[in-house]
Each structure stands twice: as structure tokens, then as C-alpha cells.
């Protein structure tokens, strides 16, 4: 088996055989890139997909790269696309999913449309569900919370994929989900029970309010909190699994079975509670840098020159304050757009460290101010480190 993903270094460390392939790179849009890795009739399972992104990124991931992969496989080698249910909606996600399915259909690939996929770990939408379930006092749901889901475990989905690769080429398009139907509110209550938390009152978010939160999530790049996610939740994620299960000898487990097959651990509860704090930490840091930058640019010089009382000429101190303000605003913008989190984190650490060393040299008494002074830089550095760790999820 050969695996390709957005970040393969950790798959390498786990012992998987991997292929580095950036689907946005035009090199991967040519069959010749893939052909050497598909010798011997190796099957293709395409699970690549975007929830949000530019049209160019959607086209590369859903059309150009898959078309090349399908064309590069050996004659008669099976291919399967993992798509999604609910792509009849009028969203960019749904439109590009439909276009990806058309490419797969033209190539003779079988198409699977899973509903909500859950696993022992979580990512994206399932991480958000755990986070909502772990909130104190209330459990928010989109709309009335009665939308229907029939989740399937990732292990069961993998087994279905393996069986479907033996179906005749172009076997068709099938939904796949679990046998148990559960409402949105019921699923969050089940997750809350799994986390060992007492029941909480359900808080119904009216659709306009949920859509506004989704729009804010898109603007601030809050991951699963997006207009697309809200649209999917508003209509439910129910897969009609019966047609496929009539063709194969597999029966996925019900969600109430696999959700409780292992007790939640400390790491599960921590992850659920920290998941929504991650964007909050980022936005708090952005606010800090924004305020610092505006003060550095706009504060009258006579209000901060007496604080440093250094041997630096006034003109040099003012210039440093203004340049520092510009640097702070750049960091605020990077945080608001969630641009390259690792690099942004290192830049923050570097700038806080530079400020701390510079002011220690210019005015060491700032360490002794009654309201913290330079001491406050230490928890800020710790908060930046925590944010960097939370952002490193792939």
C-alpha cells in the first residue's frame, strides 16, 4: 500500500510507504507523475477533497490531479472515489464534489458517498462535534437539532472500500452509512455521555444566527466553523446505505455500539475542551498585536520616551517604536488570516523575545513595575507556545 497525504512525514515515521504529492502542483496533473507508482495493477482510492479554498485549489484537487491518477493506472486496475452525501446542495463544496464525481465516472471508478465518518480519533467536523458536546451548561445545535445522521466508523468504511474495489469497473454511485439513525441533538448527547459529562440543556441556534457564525468562521478561517458546515448540518447527513449493502456481505456497526466501545480518556476530554479555545487563543493574540501595533504607531512620543529613559537619541527611540508598531500589525494580520501558523508562531516568539531583551537593556526597571511590566511577556510566550501546539494537528 502506498499512501499520500498533505503531510507525509509523520506517516513515514509510523512506517507507512508514502508518496509526496502536492495536488496543487501542475506536475501532479500529468499521468506520467503517477504512472511509476501504479505499476502492477495497483488500485486507486481517492479520498482527497476540500471543504473551503480557492477555485484553483478546488479544480486541482477535485478534477486535474484525480483525472491524471485515473488515467495513469494499469488497464483493468480498480479505482474508487470517496465523495460525500448531500452534494445536491447549492454550495461551492457540493458543486466541486459533483465535478469530481463526473471525472471519476468518466474514468470508470466506483463512487462511494459516506455520511458522517467517525473514528476513535477525530478531525474537522467530528472534532467540532466533540467540542460542542463538551461545552459547559448547554449543548448548541444548528436549527431544531432534529436533523438525521447515520454515522459510520472509519474502520467499517475501510472494509467497505476494500470490498468495493472488487466490484466491476464503474459499478455505480452508492451512499454508505451506519444502520442506526440519530438526530443531531442525540449524537451530541451520546458524545457528551461518552466523555463522562452530565446531560446539558440543548440550545437551538436559529439558522440565521448559525449562518452568521459560519460566515464569521469563513472570514477568520476557523476550520469546521463555516457556511458549508452549517449548510450540511442544517439538512442533516443521512446516507441511504441499503442499495450498496444488498450487493456486499458487510454490515457496519451502529453508532451507539462503536461510540461506546472504549471509554474516553483524558486526552479525549482535553482535546474536546481545547478545540474551541484554539481559535479563541489565536484571536486574543491577534487583538494583543493589533493594539500594540496601533499604540506603537499612534502613541505620542512624549508618553513613552520617559519610560525608557535610555541613552538612545529620541529620534532613534521613536523610529524603533514606529517600526515595532508596523511589525506588530503584520503579526496581527497573519493571525487573523491564520497564515502559516508555525511561521507566525516563531515570528511572535522572536519579536516578544527581541522586545524583552531590548527593554531589559534600555530600562531594566520595567521588570519591577507593580502591574507586571516585562513579567507579562513570560505568560505571553507560554500562550504562543500553547497555540502553536494546538495548531499542529496534521
Secondary structure, 3 states (H helix, E strand, C coil): CCECCCCCHHHHHHCCCECCCCCCCHHHHCHHHHHCCCCCCCCEEECCCCCCCCHHHHHHHHHHHHHHHHHHCCCCCCEEEECCCCCCCCCHHHHHHHHHHHHHHHCCCEEEEECCEECCCCCCHHHHHHHHHCCCCEEEEECCCCCEECCEEHHHHHHHHHHHCCCCCCCCEEEECCCCCEEHHHHHHHHHHHCCCCCCEEEEECHHHHHHHHHHHHHHCCCCCCHHHHHHHHHCECCCCHHHHCCCCCCCCCHHHHCCCCCCCHHHHHHHHHHHHHHHHHHHHHHHHHHHHHHHHHCCHHHHHHHHCCCCCHHHHHHHHHHHHHHHHHHHHHHHCCCCHHHHHHHHHHHHHHHHHHHHHHCHHHHHCCCCHHHHHHHHHHHHHHHHHHHCCC
